[in-house]
């Protein structure tokens, strides 16, 4: 794709606008499709957070150059593959295109096409032939090779078709751990790449693959333990399960009743860099939720998640791990189900002091009850102390689940040492 080309942005079968990128000036541009503006369909598809304005003129963006947004408007950058997805993407391109060197960011969106998370789509898209079924064993073997940075992957005989499958089904899931997107036929239980169908005949999963067998435990089992505990507390999450007792599978909330749902992260909605300490605050997140006019019960739900993250030492609760979901029928934004709730450190090597991704009352370490209650007072959260006490009571529930899942006792003890009792 030439550097002066543009790509069309679609959502819900509507052409929203056109996106361009000027490499020489290091800036992107976006222009709404006039017909879309005149239709007044989905008025709050891109909430007016000061980034993409609802005007017919071409808008220029030169303030988002950097690793997080790659020069794109943040709402669009949300569609790009994450760190792990980029690694697989690079390996797939090297295997598929001789002489591959670098790819343009619009070219990357063209490959995402209609396969990304959420409902945004990009045309013209790059066609990738679809395989009908998947072999998880082969995929895991290839993943281990790709993730082993000490190994010469080009010389290790990576199978092209397996790389293609991984790219097709895993390049757009968020986060840095190995993840793939699959669709499971509800009747036959056959699994196919997650981008082939959105039909209600399928369950649509994100599967986090366990590739750390040599560690003696599975990070994905730990996450499942967190899922069970959070669900019992009352935190809203998508139904999840373990595959082969080690791979964590969770239903996607961006695929519901056979339709795509429009999702944006807190980072994508606002342009706040999730790696910026100044912008990564729970106060900002609550203010965003209020700006989006989510129901107050969801503000209280966000408070519950914050307390859970503190008590159970989920320190990687950054701005891309909080999302909002758009109800296109009522032009209303809602807090998405919670995701990526887990112990984010290595339980075998957790001797270093780790600060939180999101600050609370200006603090990233040594959070106290007073800090939590100040948030509660500011955002009118009722029964805040009871929320804290109930969450802390579930530490024993977490331990029970961990034992039932046969996590090693030293792993359980190591994680529990980091749990926080707020006083």
Rosetta blueprint (number, residue, H / E / L):
1 X L
2 X L
3 X L
4 X L
5 X L
6 X E
7 X E
8 X E
9 X E
10 X E
11 X E
12 X L
13 X L
14 X E
15 X E
16 X E
17 X E
18 X E
19 X E
20 X E
21 X E
22 X E
23 X L
24 X L
25 X L
26 X L
27 X E
28 X E
29 X E
30 X E
31 X E
32 X E
33 X L
34 X H
35 X H
36 X H
37 X H
38 X H
39 X H
40 X L
41 X L
42 X L
43 X L
44 X L
45 X L
46 X L
47 X L
48 X L
49 X L
50 X L
51 X L
52 X L
53 X L
54 X L
55 X L
56 X L
57 X L
58 X L
59 X E
60 X E
61 X E
62 X L
63 X L
64 X L
65 X L
66 X L
67 X L
68 X L
69 X L
70 X L
71 X L
72 X L
73 X L
74 X H
75 X H
76 X H
77 X H
78 X L
79 X L
80 X L
81 X L
82 X L
83 X H
84 X H
85 X H
86 X H
87 X H
88 X H
89 X H
90 X H
91 X H
92 X H
93 X H
94 X H
95 X H
96 X H
97 X L
98 X L
99 X L
100 X L
101 X L
102 X L
103 X L
104 X L
105 X H
106 X H
107 X H
108 X H
109 X H
110 X H
111 X H
112 X H
113 X L
114 X L
115 X L
116 X L
117 X L
118 X L
119 X L
120 X L
121 X E
122 X E
123 X E
124 X L
125 X L
126 X L
127 X L
128 X L
129 X L
130 X L
131 X L
132 X L
133 X L
134 X L
135 X L
136 X H
137 X H
138 X H
139 X H
140 X H
141 X H
142 X H
143 X H
144 X H
145 X H
146 X H
147 X H
148 X L
149 X L
150 X L
151 X L
152 X L
153 X H
154 X H
155 X H
156 X L
157 X L
158 X L
159 X L
160 X H
161 X H
162 X H
163 X H
164 X H
165 X H
166 X H
167 X H
168 X H
169 X H
170 X H
171 X L
172 X L
173 X L
174 X L
175 X L
176 X L
177 X L
178 X L
179 X E
180 X E
181 X E
182 X E
183 X E
184 X E
185 X E
186 X L
187 X L
188 X L
189 X L
190 X L
191 X E
192 X E
193 X E
194 X L
195 X L
196 X L
197 X L
198 X L
199 X L
200 X L
201 X L
202 X E
203 X E
204 X E
205 X E
206 X E
207 X E
208 X E
209 X L
210 X L
211 X L
212 X L
213 X H
214 X H
215 X H
216 X L
217 X L
218 X L
219 X H
220 X H
221 X H
222 X H
223 X H
224 X H
225 X H
226 X H
227 X H
228 X H
229 X H
230 X H
231 X H
232 X H
233 X H
234 X L
235 X L
236 X L
237 X E
238 X L
239 X L
240 X E
241 X E
242 X E
243 X E
244 X L
245 X L
246 X L
247 X E
248 X E
249 X E
250 X E
251 X E
252 X L
253 X L
254 X L
255 X E
256 X E
257 X L
258 X L
259 X E
260 X E
261 X L
262 X E
263 X E
264 X E
265 X E
266 X H
267 X H
268 X H
269 X H
270 X H
271 X L
272 X L
273 X L
274 X L
275 X L
276 X L
277 X L
278 X L
279 X L
280 X L
281 X E
282 X H
283 X H
284 X H
285 X H
286 X H
287 X H
288 X H
289 X H
290 X H
291 X H
292 X L
293 X L
294 X L
295 X L
296 X H
297 X H
298 X H
299 X H
300 X H
301 X H
302 X H
303 X H
304 X H
305 X H
306 X H
307 X H
308 X H
309 X H
310 X H
311 X H
312 X L
313 X L
314 X L
315 X L
316 X L
317 X L
318 X L
319 X H
320 X H
321 X H
322 X L
323 X E
324 X E
325 X E
326 X E
327 X E
328 X L
329 X L
330 X L
331 X L
332 X E
333 X E
334 X E
335 X E
336 X L
337 X L
338 X E
339 X L
340 X L
341 X L
342 X L
343 X L
344 X L
345 X L
346 X L
347 X L
348 X L
349 X L
350 X L
351 X L
352 X L
353 X L
354 X L
355 X L
356 X L
357 X L
358 X L
359 X E
360 X E
361 X L
362 X L
363 X E
364 X L
365 X L
366 X L
367 X L
368 X L
369 X H
370 X H
371 X H
372 X H
373 X H
374 X H
375 X H
376 X H
377 X H
378 X H
379 X L
380 X L
381 X L
382 X L
383 X L
384 X H
385 X H
386 X H
387 X H
388 X H
389 X H
390 X H
391 X H
392 X H
393 X H
394 X H
395 X H
396 X H
397 X H
398 X H
399 X H
400 X H
401 X H
402 X H
403 X H
404 X H
405 X L
406 X L
407 X L
408 X L
409 X H
410 X H
411 X H
412 X H
413 X H
414 X H
415 X H
416 X H
417 X L
418 X L
419 X L
420 X L
421 X L
422 X L
423 X L
